Amino acid sequence: MSADSARAHPARPVWPAEDADIADWTDHYFQRTKQAVERFGDAEVTYAVFMRRPVVSAPRLALDWLQAIGLKRKAEFKIDLRHAEGRWVGAGEPIMYITGSLKHLADLETLLLQKLGPACVAAYNAYTMCADLPQVAFLAMDARHCAGTEMAEIMAYAAAVGSARAKRKVGAVGFIGNATDATAHYFGQDQGLGTMPHALIGYAGSTLRAAEMFDTCFPYESMTVLVDYFAREVTDSLTVCRRFAQRAAEGRLSIRLDTPGSRFIEGLDPPASYAVLEGNSHAAVRGYRTETELRYLVGPGVSAAAIWSLREALNAEGFDRVKIVASSGFGPAKCKLMAEANAPIDVIGTGSYLPDIWSETYATADIVEYDGEPRVKVGREFLLRDMTR
């Protein structure tokens, strides 16, 4: 991996690093294998590491950990990375081959795969979202949905990898940041991004008062105001824009829609939603649509119609420089529908690039060479290494 990539994603502490912790967290049969090899003699082996579905290669955290353990054990692991970071990987294609001492590799498989598979699927999802909406900036807001800080680290890294691929392939804006300081460096930021949660609105007692509080504390920062707390998305948006007209004119004010799926935004119902979308993107509602697709387009919550309705209201009062931030369930499927509706979104806040079907994140490894001799279980011959590459 390049020096530039290393600077973009600086090394972080690896876990687990101690043999006792590795032993506690690895599959027991790998421990038994290690003990047998220690008794009957070591061998140099080559593992093929692959996944059963297409993904985007995101191997850095797994390989950083593996190499750190190799240094600690004074064991050399040779990495034949067949799909570099950010590259497309087909189902069943080895992402990499790892060669080294079976004694030192046997007990590392469990943890290595944990650090690889979820990252590759999340990177794939992040890429497709950014590629479908190349003019939209994305903000990773996944931390609260992660199962602990290690997963949060993996997911932030994955979003950055998928984003970088979309930038390279289609010139997308991609992910501009995330919500936490700890992983902001993956997006070239010194700290997390974000201005106010619903808790601040509730504390303030009104949307406008919350905006005034933020402005008092952070007068020189751009401000994004949540407007769904009191179900007055349009009214509160316009009230805030009038109060902060200079911010609005300077492009330092954004309105965030996070309306729950249990209701329509202010001023909309099913007929009105169809009318709004027909007037702005009629092709999006023509033809067959599934129930889920219709919900994304004209249903309750943050639909394409809701975003178009808010944009119309803002523009009607001259607030055309005020940005719209959309959140709530923006995964690959919803982003694709927003692209078809040409929804006027400036920024998407998402945690929904996280893998939806966890079984798809399972990475797998098989030994395919023992002391240089190709050998793999029957049915996995497709993993044998092509040495001409």
Buried (B, 14 or more C-beta within 10 A) or exposed (E): EEEEBEEBBEEBEBBBEEEEEBBEEBEEEBBEBBEEBEEEEEBBBBBBBBBEBBBBBBBBBBBBBBBBBBEEBEEEBEBBBBBEBBBBBEEBBBBBBBBBBBBBBBBBBBBBBBBBBBBBBBBBBBBBBBBBBBEBBBBBBBBEEBEEEEBBBBBBBBBBBBBBBBBEBEEBBBBBBBBBEBBBBBBEBEEBBBBBEEEBBEEBEBBBEBBBBBBEEEEEEBBBBBBBBBBBBBBBBBBBBEBBEEBBBEEBBBBBBBBEEEEBBBBBEEEBBBBBBBEBBEEBBEEEBEEEBBBBBBBBBBBBBBBBBBBBBBEEEEBEBBBBBBBBBBBBBBBBBBBBBBBBBBBBBBBBBBBEEEEBBBBBBBBBBBEEEEEBEEEBEEBBBEEEE
